[in-house]
């Protein structure tokens, strides 16, 4: 297995992504004018903080395990790092806008949840069967976030951001 391309690195990347998600949701909560939307973003930030703590614990405790046959750790790490760079680039675009509409913020959050779900599906293949239950739990949580944000977005109406 290539150095730095193992499960521990995947957990560290995951923890970093969760921290970034937490920061994003906290900033969106601060900017939200609608109290209900502000509350949702604050709750999502707290949940992302819980995810981050779990990923940090797993990164520290994880013992190197050879992934299942046919697994290419270099390719997996390229994909995982790619998710992080897409997140960074898209967030920079959002932050440059200064005045972010509520619909734009929710659209952005929905995309980040989809990215997180994809990321964790990739990361899941990098860990032992025992650790997969932890990753599966996070995937379920990210799906809940996606569904919740999608409902909020539907309630906002037809306004689409460009």
C-alpha positions in Angstrom: 0.0 0.0 0.0 1.4 3.4 -0.9 2.4 5.6 1.9 -0.3 8.0 3.0 -2.9 6.2 0.9 -4.5 4.0 3.6 -7.6 4.0 5.7 -6.1 6.4 8.3 -5.5 9.0 5.6 -9.1 8.5 4.4 -10.4 9.2 7.9 -8.2 12.3 8.2 -9.6 13.6 4.9 -13.1 12.8 6.1 -12.5 14.6 9.4 -11.2 17.7 7.4 -14.3 17.6 5.1 -16.6 17.4 8.1 -14.8 20.4 9.7 -15.2 22.4 6.5 -18.9 21.4 6.4 -19.3 22.4 10.0 -17.6 25.8 9.3 -19.8 26.3 6.3 -23.1 25.5 8.1 -22.1 27.8 11.0 -21.4 30.7 8.7 -24.7 30.1 6.8 -26.5 30.0 10.1 -25.0 33.4 11.0 -26.0 34.9 7.7 -29.5 33.4 7.5 -32.3 35.9 7.9 -35.0 33.3 8.3 -35.0 31.8 11.9 -36.1 28.3 10.7 -33.3 28.2 8.1 -30.8 29.5 10.6 -31.9 26.7 13.0 -31.5 24.0 10.4 -28.0 25.2 9.5 -27.0 25.4 13.2 -28.2 21.8 13.7 -26.4 20.6 10.6 -23.2 22.3 11.9 -23.6 20.4 15.2 -24.1 17.1 13.4 -21.0 17.7 11.2 -19.0 18.4 14.3 -20.1 15.0 15.7 -19.1 13.3 12.4 -15.7 15.1 12.5 -15.1 13.9 16.1 -15.9 10.3 15.0 -13.6 10.5 12.0 -10.8 11.9 14.1 -11.2 9.1 16.7 -11.1 6.5 13.9 -8.1 8.0 12.3 -6.2 7.8 15.6 -7.3 4.3 16.4 -7.2 2.7 13.0 -4.8 -0.1 12.5 -3.5 -0.5 8.9 -5.5 -3.3 7.2 -5.0 -4.5 3.7 -8.1 -3.6 1.8 -10.0 -6.3 -0.2 -8.4 -7.8 -3.3 -8.3 -5.7 -6.5 -8.3 -2.4 -4.5 -6.0 0.3 -5.8 -5.2 2.7 -2.9 -3.5 5.3 -5.1 -6.6 5.6 -7.3 -8.9 5.8 -4.3 -6.9 8.5 -2.7 -6.9 10.5 -5.9 -10.7 10.3 -5.9 -10.9 11.2 -2.3 -8.7 14.2 -2.7 -10.6 15.2 -5.7 -13.8 15.5 -3.7 -12.1 17.8 -1.3 -10.7 20.0 -4.0 -14.2 20.3 -5.6 -15.6 21.3 -2.3 -12.9 24.0 -1.8 -13.4 25.5 -5.3 -17.2 25.6 -5.0 -17.0 27.1 -1.5 -14.7 29.8 -2.7 -17.2 30.7 -5.4 -20.0 30.9 -2.8 -17.9 33.1 -0.5 -16.9 35.5 -3.3 -20.6 36.4 -3.8 -20.8 38.4 -0.6 -24.6 38.5 -0.7 -25.7 34.9 -0.9 -29.4 34.3 -1.4 -31.0 31.7 0.9 -31.8 29.6 -2.1 -28.2 29.7 -3.3 -27.0 28.7 0.1 -29.3 25.8 0.3 -28.4 24.7 -3.3 -24.8 24.8 -2.3 -25.4 22.8 0.9 -27.3 20.2 -1.1 -24.4 19.7 -3.5 -22.0 19.4 -0.5 -24.2 16.7 1.0 -24.2 14.8 -2.3 -20.4 15.2 -2.5 -20.1 13.8 1.0 -22.3 10.8 0.2 -20.1 10.0 -2.8 -16.9 10.6 -0.7 -18.0 8.2 2.0 -18.9 5.6 -0.5 -15.3 5.8 -1.8 -13.8 5.9 1.7 -15.9 2.9 2.8 -13.9 0.7 0.4 -10.7 1.7 2.2 -11.5 0.4 5.6 -12.1 -2.9 7.4 -15.5 -4.5 7.7 -15.7 -3.4 11.3 -15.1 0.2 10.4 -17.6 0.1 7.6 -20.4 0.3 10.1 -19.1 3.7 11.2 -18.9 4.9 7.7 -22.3 3.5 6.9 -23.7 5.5 9.8 -22.2 8.7 8.4 -23.5 7.9 5.0 -27.0 7.6 6.5 -26.6 10.9 8.3 -25.4 12.7 5.1 -28.5 11.2 3.3 -30.7 12.7 6.1 -29.0 16.0 5.6 -29.6 15.8 1.8 -33.3 15.0 2.3 -33.8 17.7 4.9 -32.2 20.3 2.7 -34.1 19.2 -0.4 -37.4 19.6 1.5 -36.3 23.1 2.6 -35.3 23.9 -1.0 -38.7 22.7 -2.3 -40.5 24.9 0.2 -38.5 27.9 -1.0 -40.2 27.7 -4.4 -38.9 27.9 -8.0 -36.2 30.5 -7.5 -33.1 28.9 -8.9 -29.6 30.2 -8.5 -27.2 30.5 -11.4 
